[in-house]
Amino acid sequence: MSNDAPRSPLEEIYQEHRAALKGYISRRVRWQEEAEDILQDVFYRLARVDLVATPVEQISAWLYTTARNRIIDRARRRKEERLPARDDNETLEALAGILDEEDNSPLSALLKSLFWEELHRALEELPDGQRTVFELTEIDGFSFKELSASTGIPVNTLLSRKHHAVIFLRKRLQQLYREIAER
């Protein structure tokens, strides 16, 4: 197969704008993996546009506007997801206590079972990439370097995915902690 095959308009746009757009995004977000995620999202959204039926007059302006909107959306979502640090720590310590207890009483067994059921449900709600990274690092004990080597996904992207998974799981398991604490 030859590399001289004609490129699609989307591929040409990608090649022409990728580097500058990534630089623009990288200057506006904290983590490189987040910049990569936003860049991918922008081009994914472009791929969903039928450029023949709905031509984009100024592609560069469209790309930068979409990138800016994604950056704002992520910042807004991150702000909404933040829980007070005290609540996060209490939740994590309390739930870890449930799992680490050597107490084999019926109540302890019930709480452990409830925790694992809720964790499994919460993991099912995560996007595949986030769930896989979380499970492989936290449950199966793989390092990020090992995952990167076996999947070809950059370590920073894996770290970003796990970061998003942890935020989601903390928020999701916060309710379980409250229910247990009330009993």
C-alpha positions as CSV (number, residue, x, y, z in Angstrom):
1,M,0.0,0.0,0.0
2,S,1.4,3.3,-1.0
3,N,1.7,6.4,1.2
4,D,0.9,8.5,-1.9
5,A,-2.8,8.0,-1.7
6,P,-4.7,11.3,-1.8
7,R,-5.7,12.7,1.6
8,S,-9.2,13.5,2.6
9,P,-10.1,17.2,3.3
10,L,-10.3,16.3,7.0
11,E,-6.8,14.8,7.0
12,E,-5.5,17.9,5.2
13,I,-7.2,20.2,7.8
14,Y,-5.7,18.1,10.6
15,Q,-2.2,18.2,9.2
16,E,-2.4,21.9,8.5
17,H,-3.8,23.0,11.9
18,R,-2.9,20.3,14.5
19,A,0.4,21.7,15.8
20,A,-0.8,25.4,16.1
21,L,-4.1,24.3,17.6
22,K,-2.4,22.1,20.1
23,G,-0.1,24.9,21.1
24,Y,-3.1,27.2,21.6
25,I,-4.9,24.6,23.8
26,S,-1.7,23.7,25.8
27,R,-1.2,27.3,26.8
28,R,-4.7,27.4,28.3
29,V,-4.9,24.1,30.3
30,R,-2.9,22.7,33.1
31,W,-2.0,19.2,31.9
32,Q,-0.7,18.1,28.5
33,E,-3.0,15.1,28.5
34,E,-6.0,17.4,28.9
35,A,-4.7,19.4,25.9
36,E,-4.5,16.2,23.9
37,D,-8.0,15.2,24.9
38,I,-9.4,18.6,23.9
39,L,-7.5,18.5,20.6
40,Q,-8.9,15.1,19.8
41,D,-12.4,16.3,20.7
42,V,-12.1,19.3,18.4
43,F,-11.2,17.1,15.4
44,Y,-13.8,14.5,16.4
45,R,-16.4,17.2,16.3
46,L,-15.1,18.4,12.9
47,A,-15.3,14.8,11.6
48,R,-19.0,14.8,12.5
49,V,-19.6,17.9,10.4
50,D,-20.7,17.1,6.8
51,L,-18.3,19.6,5.1
52,V,-20.0,19.1,1.8
53,A,-23.6,19.8,3.0
54,T,-22.5,22.4,5.6
55,P,-19.2,24.0,4.4
56,V,-17.2,25.8,7.1
57,E,-16.2,29.1,5.6
58,Q,-13.4,29.9,8.0
59,I,-12.0,26.5,9.2
60,S,-9.3,28.0,11.4
61,A,-11.8,30.3,13.2
62,W,-14.2,27.3,13.6
63,L,-11.4,25.1,15.1
64,Y,-10.2,27.8,17.6
65,T,-13.8,28.6,18.6
66,T,-14.5,25.0,19.2
67,A,-11.3,24.5,21.2
68,R,-12.0,27.6,23.3
69,N,-15.5,26.3,24.0
70,R,-14.2,22.8,25.0
71,I,-11.6,24.5,27.3
72,I,-14.4,26.5,29.0
73,D,-16.7,23.5,29.2
74,R,-14.0,21.4,30.9
75,A,-13.1,24.2,33.3
76,R,-16.8,24.6,34.2
77,R,-17.3,20.9,34.6
78,R,-14.1,20.6,36.8
79,K,-15.4,23.3,39.0
80,E,-18.7,21.6,39.4
81,E,-17.0,18.2,40.1
82,R,-14.8,19.5,42.9
83,L,-15.9,18.3,46.3
84,P,-14.5,20.0,49.4
85,A,-11.1,18.4,50.3
86,R,-12.3,17.4,53.8
87,D,-15.2,15.4,52.3
88,D,-13.0,13.7,49.8
89,N,-10.5,12.6,52.5
90,E,-13.2,11.5,54.8
91,T,-14.9,9.5,52.1
92,L,-11.8,7.8,50.9
93,E,-10.6,7.0,54.5
94,A,-13.9,5.7,55.6
95,L,-14.4,3.5,52.5
96,A,-10.8,2.3,52.7
97,G,-11.5,1.5,56.4
98,I,-14.4,-0.7,55.3
99,L,-12.2,-2.7,53.0
100,D,-9.1,-2.9,55.3
101,E,-11.0,-4.0,58.4
102,E,-10.2,-7.4,59.6
103,D,-13.6,-7.5,61.2
104,N,-15.6,-10.4,59.7
105,S,-18.9,-9.5,61.4
106,P,-22.1,-9.7,59.3
107,L,-22.3,-5.9,59.2
108,S,-18.8,-5.6,58.0
109,A,-19.3,-8.2,55.3
110,L,-22.5,-6.5,54.2
111,L,-20.7,-3.1,54.0
112,K,-17.8,-4.6,52.0
113,S,-20.3,-6.2,49.7
114,L,-22.2,-3.0,49.3
115,F,-19.0,-1.1,48.5
116,W,-17.9,-3.5,45.8
117,E,-21.3,-3.5,44.2
118,E,-21.4,0.3,44.1
119,L,-17.9,0.5,42.9
120,H,-18.7,-2.0,40.1
121,R,-21.8,0.1,39.1
122,A,-19.8,3.3,39.2
123,L,-17.0,1.8,37.0
124,E,-19.6,0.7,34.5
125,E,-20.7,4.4,34.1
126,L,-17.2,5.5,33.2
127,P,-16.0,5.9,29.6
128,D,-14.1,2.8,28.5
129,G,-10.7,4.4,28.5
130,Q,-11.1,5.8,32.0
131,R,-12.5,2.6,33.4
132,T,-9.8,0.5,31.9
133,V,-6.9,2.7,33.2
134,F,-8.5,2.8,36.7
135,E,-9.1,-1.0,36.8
136,L,-5.6,-1.9,35.5
137,T,-3.7,0.5,37.8
138,E,-5.8,0.2,41.0
139,I,-7.2,-3.3,40.9
140,D,-4.7,-5.2,38.7
141,G,-1.6,-3.3,39.9
142,F,-0.1,-2.3,36.5
143,S,2.1,0.8,36.3
144,F,1.4,3.6,33.9
145,K,4.7,2.8,32.1
146,E,3.6,-0.8,31.6
147,L,0.2,0.3,30.3
148,S,1.8,2.9,28.0
149,A,4.2,0.3,26.6
150,S,1.5,-2.3,25.9
151,T,-1.2,0.1,24.5
152,G,0.9,2.8,22.8
153,I,-1.1,5.5,24.7
154,P,1.2,8.2,26.2
155,V,1.6,8.0,30.0
156,N,0.2,11.6,30.4
157,T,-3.0,10.6,28.6
158,L,-3.3,7.6,30.9
159,L,-2.8,9.8,33.9
160,S,-5.5,12.2,32.7
161,R,-7.9,9.4,32.2
162,K,-7.3,8.0,35.6
163,H,-7.6,11.5,37.1
164,H,-11.0,12.0,35.5
165,A,-12.1,8.5,36.7
166,V,-11.0,9.2,40.3
167,I,-12.9,12.5,40.4
168,F,-16.1,10.7,39.1
169,L,-15.7,7.8,41.5
170,R,-15.1,10.1,44.5
171,K,-18.3,12.0,43.7
172,R,-20.2,8.8,43.0
173,L,-19.0,7.0,46.2
174,Q,-19.6,10.1,48.3
175,Q,-23.3,9.2,48.4
176,L,-22.5,5.6,49.6
177,Y,-20.4,7.1,52.4
178,R,-23.2,9.3,53.5
179,E,-25.6,6.4,53.6
180,I,-23.2,4.3,55.6
181,A,-22.4,7.1,58.0
182,E,-26.1,7.7,58.7
183,R,-26.6,4.1,59.9
